[in-house]
Amino acid sequence: MSETLQLTGELVQKLQEVLVAHDERCHDPLVAVQYMAAVTGYLLAAQPVPEEKRAEFLDHLDAFMRQVHADLRAQQAAPSGDGQGPGAP
């Protein structure tokens, strides 16, 4: 896994905009998430790696996704000094 990803709200918004251009239903973030999961599966399936490595990578992705989710939820729950959380405009 990559040590330093540049994940930002702006990147996520741009990805969702690309998905919306493909399918209007992606205005719903849960539909956009399904597309992103499908794209991840598609890209991984297309890689010429042994099945054991593929399964291992899927397990790492699952754990990584859960960690990103937990980190963001913790940030959202923490009081911020300016009255705006990470998702504030």
Chimera marker file (.cmm) of the C-alpha trace (Angstrom):
<marker_set name="trace">
<marker id="1" x="0.000" y="0.000" z="0.000" r="1" g="1" b="0" radius="0.5"/>
<marker id="2" x="1.091" y="3.546" z="-0.616" r="1" g="1" b="0" radius="0.5"/>
<marker id="3" x="2.589" y="5.307" z="2.365" r="1" g="1" b="0" radius="0.5"/>
<marker id="4" x="1.341" y="8.791" z="1.522" r="1" g="1" b="0" radius="0.5"/>
<marker id="5" x="-1.884" y="9.302" z="-0.342" r="1" g="1" b="0" radius="0.5"/>
<marker id="6" x="-3.088" y="12.822" z="-1.057" r="1" g="1" b="0" radius="0.5"/>
<marker id="7" x="-6.741" y="12.345" z="-0.102" r="1" g="1" b="0" radius="0.5"/>
<marker id="8" x="-8.672" y="15.604" z="0.051" r="1" g="1" b="0" radius="0.5"/>
<marker id="9" x="-12.278" y="16.673" z="-0.006" r="1" g="1" b="0" radius="0.5"/>
<marker id="10" x="-11.555" y="18.334" z="-3.350" r="1" g="1" b="0" radius="0.5"/>
<marker id="11" x="-10.301" y="15.068" z="-4.864" r="1" g="1" b="0" radius="0.5"/>
<marker id="12" x="-13.336" y="13.181" z="-3.596" r="1" g="1" b="0" radius="0.5"/>
<marker id="13" x="-15.651" y="15.865" z="-5.000" r="1" g="1" b="0" radius="0.5"/>
<marker id="14" x="-13.951" y="15.737" z="-8.409" r="1" g="1" b="0" radius="0.5"/>
<marker id="15" x="-14.202" y="11.942" z="-8.505" r="1" g="1" b="0" radius="0.5"/>
<marker id="16" x="-17.899" y="12.167" z="-7.708" r="1" g="1" b="0" radius="0.5"/>
<marker id="17" x="-18.351" y="14.781" z="-10.457" r="1" g="1" b="0" radius="0.5"/>
<marker id="18" x="-16.780" y="12.394" z="-12.979" r="1" g="1" b="0" radius="0.5"/>
<marker id="19" x="-19.118" y="9.649" z="-11.814" r="1" g="1" b="0" radius="0.5"/>
<marker id="20" x="-22.141" y="11.964" z="-12.058" r="1" g="1" b="0" radius="0.5"/>
<marker id="21" x="-21.156" y="12.784" z="-15.657" r="1" g="1" b="0" radius="0.5"/>
<marker id="22" x="-21.315" y="9.035" z="-16.314" r="1" g="1" b="0" radius="0.5"/>
<marker id="23" x="-24.438" y="8.319" z="-14.239" r="1" g="1" b="0" radius="0.5"/>
<marker id="24" x="-26.684" y="11.007" z="-12.712" r="1" g="1" b="0" radius="0.5"/>
<marker id="25" x="-27.559" y="8.649" z="-9.861" r="1" g="1" b="0" radius="0.5"/>
<marker id="26" x="-24.081" y="9.329" z="-8.488" r="1" g="1" b="0" radius="0.5"/>
<marker id="27" x="-25.404" y="12.567" z="-6.992" r="1" g="1" b="0" radius="0.5"/>
<marker id="28" x="-26.298" y="10.098" z="-4.247" r="1" g="1" b="0" radius="0.5"/>
<marker id="29" x="-22.965" y="9.474" z="-2.476" r="1" g="1" b="0" radius="0.5"/>
<marker id="30" x="-23.940" y="5.876" z="-1.735" r="1" g="1" b="0" radius="0.5"/>
<marker id="31" x="-24.286" y="5.166" z="-5.459" r="1" g="1" b="0" radius="0.5"/>
<marker id="32" x="-20.940" y="6.902" z="-6.083" r="1" g="1" b="0" radius="0.5"/>
<marker id="33" x="-19.356" y="4.679" z="-3.412" r="1" g="1" b="0" radius="0.5"/>
<marker id="34" x="-20.702" y="1.594" z="-5.178" r="1" g="1" b="0" radius="0.5"/>
<marker id="35" x="-19.124" y="2.742" z="-8.433" r="1" g="1" b="0" radius="0.5"/>
<marker id="36" x="-15.786" y="3.370" z="-6.704" r="1" g="1" b="0" radius="0.5"/>
<marker id="37" x="-15.870" y="-0.090" z="-5.157" r="1" g="1" b="0" radius="0.5"/>
<marker id="38" x="-16.709" y="-1.602" z="-8.546" r="1" g="1" b="0" radius="0.5"/>
<marker id="39" x="-13.867" y="0.307" z="-10.224" r="1" g="1" b="0" radius="0.5"/>
<marker id="40" x="-11.478" y="-0.924" z="-7.525" r="1" g="1" b="0" radius="0.5"/>
<marker id="41" x="-12.557" y="-4.511" z="-8.121" r="1" g="1" b="0" radius="0.5"/>
<marker id="42" x="-12.305" y="-4.048" z="-11.876" r="1" g="1" b="0" radius="0.5"/>
<marker id="43" x="-8.787" y="-2.615" z="-11.726" r="1" g="1" b="0" radius="0.5"/>
<marker id="44" x="-7.569" y="-5.281" z="-9.332" r="1" g="1" b="0" radius="0.5"/>
<marker id="45" x="-9.080" y="-8.089" z="-11.421" r="1" g="1" b="0" radius="0.5"/>
<marker id="46" x="-7.240" y="-6.744" z="-14.481" r="1" g="1" b="0" radius="0.5"/>
<marker id="47" x="-3.823" y="-6.975" z="-12.802" r="1" g="1" b="0" radius="0.5"/>
<marker id="48" x="-1.584" y="-9.927" z="-13.647" r="1" g="1" b="0" radius="0.5"/>
<marker id="49" x="-0.930" y="-11.072" z="-10.074" r="1" g="1" b="0" radius="0.5"/>
<marker id="50" x="-1.267" y="-14.489" z="-8.462" r="1" g="1" b="0" radius="0.5"/>
<marker id="51" x="-4.620" y="-15.215" z="-6.810" r="1" g="1" b="0" radius="0.5"/>
<marker id="52" x="-2.998" y="-15.388" z="-3.366" r="1" g="1" b="0" radius="0.5"/>
<marker id="53" x="-1.599" y="-11.868" z="-3.760" r="1" g="1" b="0" radius="0.5"/>
<marker id="54" x="-4.929" y="-10.634" z="-5.132" r="1" g="1" b="0" radius="0.5"/>
<marker id="55" x="-6.826" y="-11.970" z="-2.093" r="1" g="1" b="0" radius="0.5"/>
<marker id="56" x="-4.199" y="-10.522" z="0.252" r="1" g="1" b="0" radius="0.5"/>
<marker id="57" x="-4.466" y="-7.122" z="-1.424" r="1" g="1" b="0" radius="0.5"/>
<marker id="58" x="-8.271" y="-7.191" z="-1.146" r="1" g="1" b="0" radius="0.5"/>
<marker id="59" x="-7.900" y="-7.844" z="2.588" r="1" g="1" b="0" radius="0.5"/>
<marker id="60" x="-5.475" y="-4.912" z="2.878" r="1" g="1" b="0" radius="0.5"/>
<marker id="61" x="-7.865" y="-2.675" z="0.941" r="1" g="1" b="0" radius="0.5"/>
<marker id="62" x="-10.724" y="-3.627" z="3.244" r="1" g="1" b="0" radius="0.5"/>
<marker id="63" x="-8.668" y="-2.804" z="6.336" r="1" g="1" b="0" radius="0.5"/>
<marker id="64" x="-7.383" y="0.425" z="4.746" r="1" g="1" b="0" radius="0.5"/>
<marker id="65" x="-10.890" y="1.570" z="3.801" r="1" g="1" b="0" radius="0.5"/>
<marker id="66" x="-12.117" y="0.855" z="7.323" r="1" g="1" b="0" radius="0.5"/>
<marker id="67" x="-9.212" y="2.835" z="8.794" r="1" g="1" b="0" radius="0.5"/>
<marker id="68" x="-9.854" y="5.851" z="6.543" r="1" g="1" b="0" radius="0.5"/>
<marker id="69" x="-13.540" y="5.668" z="7.507" r="1" g="1" b="0" radius="0.5"/>
<marker id="70" x="-12.717" y="5.478" z="11.230" r="1" g="1" b="0" radius="0.5"/>
<marker id="71" x="-10.223" y="8.348" z="10.980" r="1" g="1" b="0" radius="0.5"/>
<marker id="72" x="-12.707" y="10.647" z="9.254" r="1" g="1" b="0" radius="0.5"/>
<marker id="73" x="-15.515" y="9.743" z="11.667" r="1" g="1" b="0" radius="0.5"/>
<marker id="74" x="-13.195" y="10.547" z="14.582" r="1" g="1" b="0" radius="0.5"/>
<marker id="75" x="-12.289" y="13.895" z="13.008" r="1" g="1" b="0" radius="0.5"/>
<marker id="76" x="-15.970" y="14.691" z="12.487" r="1" g="1" b="0" radius="0.5"/>
<marker id="77" x="-16.762" y="13.834" z="16.106" r="1" g="1" b="0" radius="0.5"/>
<marker id="78" x="-13.915" y="15.972" z="17.517" r="1" g="1" b="0" radius="0.5"/>
<marker id="79" x="-14.810" y="19.562" z="18.310" r="1" g="1" b="0" radius="0.5"/>
<marker id="80" x="-13.015" y="22.023" z="16.044" r="1" g="1" b="0" radius="0.5"/>
<marker id="81" x="-11.837" y="25.432" z="17.137" r="1" g="1" b="0" radius="0.5"/>
<marker id="82" x="-13.545" y="27.342" z="14.319" r="1" g="1" b="0" radius="0.5"/>
<marker id="83" x="-16.982" y="25.740" z="14.515" r="1" g="1" b="0" radius="0.5"/>
<marker id="84" x="-16.549" y="24.011" z="11.184" r="1" g="1" b="0" radius="0.5"/>
<marker id="85" x="-15.827" y="20.325" z="10.787" r="1" g="1" b="0" radius="0.5"/>
<marker id="86" x="-13.869" y="18.707" z="7.959" r="1" g="1" b="0" radius="0.5"/>
<marker id="87" x="-16.929" y="18.546" z="5.728" r="1" g="1" b="0" radius="0.5"/>
<marker id="88" x="-17.919" y="22.197" z="6.201" r="1" g="1" b="0" radius="0.5"/>
<marker id="89" x="-17.965" y="24.389" z="3.076" r="1" g="1" b="0" radius="0.5"/>
<link id1="1" id2="2" r="1" g="1" b="0" radius="0.2"/>
<link id1="2" id2="3" r="1" g="1" b="0" radius="0.2"/>
<link id1="3" id2="4" r="1" g="1" b="0" radius="0.2"/>
<link id1="4" id2="5" r="1" g="1" b="0" radius="0.2"/>
<link id1="5" id2="6" r="1" g="1" b="0" radius="0.2"/>
<link id1="6" id2="7" r="1" g="1" b="0" radius="0.2"/>
<link id1="7" id2="8" r="1" g="1" b="0" radius="0.2"/>
<link id1="8" id2="9" r="1" g="1" b="0" radius="0.2"/>
<link id1="9" id2="10" r="1" g="1" b="0" radius="0.2"/>
<link id1="10" id2="11" r="1" g="1" b="0" radius="0.2"/>
<link id1="11" id2="12" r="1" g="1" b="0" radius="0.2"/>
<link id1="12" id2="13" r="1" g="1" b="0" radius="0.2"/>
<link id1="13" id2="14" r="1" g="1" b="0" radius="0.2"/>
<link id1="14" id2="15" r="1" g="1" b="0" radius="0.2"/>
<link id1="15" id2="16" r="1" g="1" b="0" radius="0.2"/>
<link id1="16" id2="17" r="1" g="1" b="0" radius="0.2"/>
<link id1="17" id2="18" r="1" g="1" b="0" radius="0.2"/>
<link id1="18" id2="19" r="1" g="1" b="0" radius="0.2"/>
<link id1="19" id2="20" r="1" g="1" b="0" radius="0.2"/>
<link id1="20" id2="21" r="1" g="1" b="0" radius="0.2"/>
<link id1="21" id2="22" r="1" g="1" b="0" radius="0.2"/>
<link id1="22" id2="23" r="1" g="1" b="0" radius="0.2"/>
<link id1="23" id2="24" r="1" g="1" b="0" radius="0.2"/>
<link id1="24" id2="25" r="1" g="1" b="0" radius="0.2"/>
<link id1="25" id2="26" r="1" g="1" b="0" radius="0.2"/>
<link id1="26" id2="27" r="1" g="1" b="0" radius="0.2"/>
<link id1="27" id2="28" r="1" g="1" b="0" radius="0.2"/>
<link id1="28" id2="29" r="1" g="1" b="0" radius="0.2"/>
<link id1="29" id2="30" r="1" g="1" b="0" radius="0.2"/>
<link id1="30" id2="31" r="1" g="1" b="0" radius="0.2"/>
<link id1="31" id2="32" r="1" g="1" b="0" radius="0.2"/>
<link id1="32" id2="33" r="1" g="1" b="0" radius="0.2"/>
<link id1="33" id2="34" r="1" g="1" b="0" radius="0.2"/>
<link id1="34" id2="35" r="1" g="1" b="0" radius="0.2"/>
<link id1="35" id2="36" r="1" g="1" b="0" radius="0.2"/>
<link id1="36" id2="37" r="1" g="1" b="0" radius="0.2"/>
<link id1="37" id2="38" r="1" g="1" b="0" radius="0.2"/>
<link id1="38" id2="39" r="1" g="1" b="0" radius="0.2"/>
<link id1="39" id2="40" r="1" g="1" b="0" radius="0.2"/>
<link id1="40" id2="41" r="1" g="1" b="0" radius="0.2"/>
<link id1="41" id2="42" r="1" g="1" b="0" radius="0.2"/>
<link id1="42" id2="43" r="1" g="1" b="0" radius="0.2"/>
<link id1="43" id2="44" r="1" g="1" b="0" radius="0.2"/>
<link id1="44" id2="45" r="1" g="1" b="0" radius="0.2"/>
<link id1="45" id2="46" r="1" g="1" b="0" radius="0.2"/>
<link id1="46" id2="47" r="1" g="1" b="0" radius="0.2"/>
<link id1="47" id2="48" r="1" g="1" b="0" radius="0.2"/>
<link id1="48" id2="49" r="1" g="1" b="0" radius="0.2"/>
<link id1="49" id2="50" r="1" g="1" b="0" radius="0.2"/>
<link id1="50" id2="51" r="1" g="1" b="0" radius="0.2"/>
<link id1="51" id2="52" r="1" g="1" b="0" radius="0.2"/>
<link id1="52" id2="53" r="1" g="1" b="0" radius="0.2"/>
<link id1="53" id2="54" r="1" g="1" b="0" radius="0.2"/>
<link id1="54" id2="55" r="1" g="1" b="0" radius="0.2"/>
<link id1="55" id2="56" r="1" g="1" b="0" radius="0.2"/>
<link id1="56" id2="57" r="1" g="1" b="0" radius="0.2"/>
<link id1="57" id2="58" r="1" g="1" b="0" radius="0.2"/>
<link id1="58" id2="59" r="1" g="1" b="0" radius="0.2"/>
<link id1="59" id2="60" r="1" g="1" b="0" radius="0.2"/>
<link id1="60" id2="61" r="1" g="1" b="0" radius="0.2"/>
<link id1="61" id2="62" r="1" g="1" b="0" radius="0.2"/>
<link id1="62" id2="63" r="1" g="1" b="0" radius="0.2"/>
<link id1="63" id2="64" r="1" g="1" b="0" radius="0.2"/>
<link id1="64" id2="65" r="1" g="1" b="0" radius="0.2"/>
<link id1="65" id2="66" r="1" g="1" b="0" radius="0.2"/>
<link id1="66" id2="67" r="1" g="1" b="0" radius="0.2"/>
<link id1="67" id2="68" r="1" g="1" b="0" radius="0.2"/>
<link id1="68" id2="69" r="1" g="1" b="0" radius="0.2"/>
<link id1="69" id2="70" r="1" g="1" b="0" radius="0.2"/>
<link id1="70" id2="71" r="1" g="1" b="0" radius="0.2"/>
<link id1="71" id2="72" r="1" g="1" b="0" radius="0.2"/>
<link id1="72" id2="73" r="1" g="1" b="0" radius="0.2"/>
<link id1="73" id2="74" r="1" g="1" b="0" radius="0.2"/>
<link id1="74" id2="75" r="1" g="1" b="0" radius="0.2"/>
<link id1="75" id2="76" r="1" g="1" b="0" radius="0.2"/>
<link id1="76" id2="77" r="1" g="1" b="0" radius="0.2"/>
<link id1="77" id2="78" r="1" g="1" b="0" radius="0.2"/>
<link id1="78" id2="79" r="1" g="1" b="0" radius="0.2"/>
<link id1="79" id2="80" r="1" g="1" b="0" radius="0.2"/>
<link id1="80" id2="81" r="1" g="1" b="0" radius="0.2"/>
<link id1="81" id2="82" r="1" g="1" b="0" radius="0.2"/>
<link id1="82" id2="83" r="1" g="1" b="0" radius="0.2"/>
<link id1="83" id2="84" r="1" g="1" b="0" radius="0.2"/>
<link id1="84" id2="85" r="1" g="1" b="0" radius="0.2"/>
<link id1="85" id2="86" r="1" g="1" b="0" radius="0.2"/>
<link id1="86" id2="87" r="1" g="1" b="0" radius="0.2"/>
<link id1="87" id2="88" r="1" g="1" b="0" radius="0.2"/>
<link id1="88" id2="89" r="1" g="1" b="0" radius="0.2"/>
</marker_set>
